């Protein structure tokens, strides 16, 4: 007996946008405020989407809402669908987004990951004026609170304060000109950014926990300054693996250095009203980094 063809299900993009907004807001009420809907309406839309997919997307508790395992799998697909939808509308109707977007990001992340993404966004939305500020996370958070930025990418501890939407997980490694930096120095000479800095904190905590003596040999807020000090053989530092320059050496247990836990990059929006162009940029950045992360996972 022939099998009946399975009926195709057309996903509702309005429901998908609600899901992504809830994940970013980590709360139904805040998501409803962003979308102009009541909490009950948001809950109903999430239920309808879960029925369409046949899985539970969100785990709810009194404090906040987080994606389930199925929700984590669906999230990058959801963002990609919204990005394609927005690009089609922009192409067909003509770009209708304009204004200034003030984005903040750490220098190293902005240098490696953002130029291509921001270039694509600028070509897609030529009426949007992008202003990018590169700075330490502490200063970016201050600028965000003071209304000097609309959105910011910041470094944070994976188990630290529950703030922002995680967009990237960084595998940290020890980097130096070569291992002779340690051979000649029983006390590890560190090249660091000023405190507070996630990488600085990780380096010191890891060495202290392993009982390895260290000293601060060079401090620079500039990534270029740190790289110059590394190439001069003044010491070693901690960097994300995919941001380590190819002419420098990655060190590890063989050189007596301890393991480094991963760090995270999170995206935050200003608490005040965020311009439509800034919302669109944040969605675009999240979607693009989701795709890049998936590519890294398949090629690792």
Secondary structure, 3 states (H helix, E strand, C coil): CCCCCCCCCCCCHHHHHHHHHHHHHCCHHHHHHHHCCCHHHHHHHHHHHHHHHCCCCEEECCCCEEECHHHHHHHHHHHHHHHHHHHHHHHHHCCCCCEEEEEEECHHHHHHHHHHHHHHHHHHCCCEEEEEEECCHHHHHHHHHCCCCCEEEEEECCCCCCCCEEEEEECEEEEECCCHHHHCCCCEEEEECCCCCHHHHHHHHHHHHHCCCEEEEEECCCHHHHHHHHHCCCCEEEEEHHHCCCCCEEECHHHCCCCCCCEEEEEEECCCCCCHHHHHHHHHHHHHHHHHHHHHHHHC
